[in-house]
Amino acid sequence: THSGVITGAGAINKDTAGTLTLDGTYTGVNGTFNQDDIGSVVNLSKTWGGNYNQVSGTFNSNVANVAIDGNASFSGTVNINDGNVGTLNVGSLKLSSATINMTLGVSANDLIKSTGALTASGTNTINLTANGWTFTTGDYTLITASGGINGSNFALGTKPTLTGRQTISLVSSVDNKNLILKAYMTSGSMKWNGTVDGNWDYTIGNWTGITTNFHEGDYAVFDS
């Protein structure tokens, strides 16, 4: 663990295995931290004032809200706040075949927030873990970049347990500045049978089709 002060220009290289926790004062840094070893682990607990360049290894944002004031580039594994909801703030962001592990919480979710542009290349995999989250239809912003997102190279890896017609997918916002997790119910053609009663609603199993319940967006079919 480093808990002192680092300032000035130049480069710091973490090119060996092992864990380094940055828990000091780094706001005066205007150089670059380079991480380049598959066995290296860097825990960032305080704001890093310069750039961050990860070629390989694991990067952990160790607290609920931490920042890299300069530009950030990730090509290894990125963990946001170790299973708890948190935000990683960066300047411009580059993702190249990175693996990003994020958490969905009760009322919020992990977020990577870039004040510049995001450039994505290779296939960047986003793994999602539920920590108090229950499936609710809607949009969840995972990454936001004020300068726009260049590239659509994102894929869902690990997902929370879904049941029935519950579906999640990754989409871009209309202005192409946000990567969004969209949660929705798959629609289908449902045939009315009135088995239980005469009520047409979302809770009574009066239907035949994908399930026995009708959902918003379904198509209703009636026998003549």
N, C-alpha and C positions, 0 to 999 in steps of 0.2 A: 504493500500500500504506500502510495506517495501522498503526503499531506502537507507538503511545503508549497513554495511559490516558484512558478516558472514564468519567465517573461522573455520577450525579444523574438527575433527572427530565427531562421535556421530550421532544421528538421530533427525530429525524434523518431527513431526507428525501433519498432518492436518486432524483431524478426527471429525470435526463438519461442519455443513452447513455454507454457506457464501462464499464470494470471497476474495482471497488473491492475490495481484499483487506483483510479485518479480521484483523490478526495481532497485536493488542495485548492490553491488559487491560481487560475490560468487565464484570467481575463486579459492579461497583458501580452499573451502569446499572439504573434502574427506569422508564425511559421506553420509547418505541416507535421502532423503525427501520422507516421506510416506503420501500418500493421500488416505483416506479411509472413505468417507461418500458420499452417492449418491447425496446429495445437495451441496457438496463442489465444488468450482470453483477455479482453480489456473491459473493465467496469468503469463507466463514467458516472461519477456522482456529483460533479460540479461543472459549471460552464467551461467549455474549452474555447478559448478566444480565437484560435486559428482554424486551419483546414484540417480535415480528417480523411485519410486515404486507406481504406481497407482492401487489400488484395485477397486475403484469405484469413481464416480464423473466426472468432466469435466476438461480437461487440454487444455489450449489455448497457442499456441506459438504466442506471441503477436506482433512480428516484422518480417520483411522480411527474416532475417537470424539469427537464435538463436540456441544455442547448449546446450546439456547435455553432459558434458565431460565424465561422467561415463556411466554405463549401465542403460538402460531404460526399464521399464516394464509397459505395459498399459492394463487395463481390463475394462476401462470405455469409455468415449467419448474423442476423440482427435480432436481439430480444428487447422488447419494449417493457421496461419496469418489471421484469421477472415474474410474469403471471398476474400482476396487478395492473389496473388501468393507469396509463401515463401518457405523456406527450414528449416526443423528441422534436426539438426545434432546430432547424438547420438553415444555412444560406441556400445556395443552389445545390441540387441533389442529383447524383448519378447512381443508378442501380444497374448492375451488370451480372445477371445470373445469380442474384442474391436470394437468400432464404430469410423471410421476415416472419417472426413469430409474434402474434398479436392476441390481445385478450378482449373479449366482449363482456362488459360488466353489467351490473343491475341497471344503471341509468346512463352509462357512458361507455366508451370504448377507447382502446389505444389509438393514437393519432401520430402520424409523422407530418410535421408542418414545415414547408419550405417557403422562404421569402423570395426565392428565385424560381428558376425553371427546373423541372424534373426531366432528365433524359434516361430512358429505360432501354436496355438492350439485353440480348439473350432471353432466357425465360426466368422471370422473377416469381418465386413461389411464396404465397402468403398462407401461413398456417394459422388457423383460428381456434382458440380455446375459450369455452364459456366459463366465466367465473361469476355465477349469479344470474347470468343472462338466460332468459326464456324467450322462445321464438315469438317475435312480434313483427308483423309486416311493416315495412318501411325502408328507409335509406339510412345507411350508417357510413359516414365518411371515414376512410382509413388513412388516406394520404391527400394532402392538399398542397398545391404549388401555385403561388400567386402569378408566376411567370408562365404557367401552362405546363402540360404534360406532353412530352415528345416520345412517342412509342406506346404501343398497347401490349407490351410483353409481360403480362401478368397472368398467373394461374392460381387457382385455389388448390391448396394441398389438404392438410388435415382440417376437418370441419366439425362443428358441434353436432351432436346427435339430432337428426331430424326425423319426424314421423309423418306418415300419411303423405299429404300433398305439399308439405313444407319444403320450400326450395330457396337456395341462396345462390347468388352469382355476382361476379365483379363487372361493373359497368363504369363508364366515364360520364361525368356531368356534361350538360349541354355546352358549357363554355370550355370544356376540356381542361379544367383546373383542379378537378377532384376525382380521385379513385374511390368509388362507392361500392359498398356491399349492399346489394338489394335483396331484401327478404320478401318473399311473396308465396302465394298459394297457386299451384299449377291448376289451370282451368281445364275443363273438359265438357263433354256432352253428357248431360244427366237426364234420365227419364223419370218422370213423375209416376209413382205407384200408389201413394197415399196409404201405405201399409199401416202406419201408426195412427194417423189422424188426418184431418183436412187442413192442417196448418202448413203454410209454405214459409219456412224460415231457415236459419242457418244451424239450428240446434237439433231438430227432429229428423230422424232417419226415414224420410218418406221418399227416398230417391234410389235409383239404380244407376250405377256407372262406376267412376273411379273410386268413390266411397258411397256411403248411404246419405251423406249430408251435402246440401247445396252450399256453394261458396260464391262470393262476389266474382264476377267474370265468367261463370259457367254458362253453358248453353242449355236451355230447357227444352225437352222433347216430351210431347204428349201423344199417347196412342189415340187413334180415332175410334 
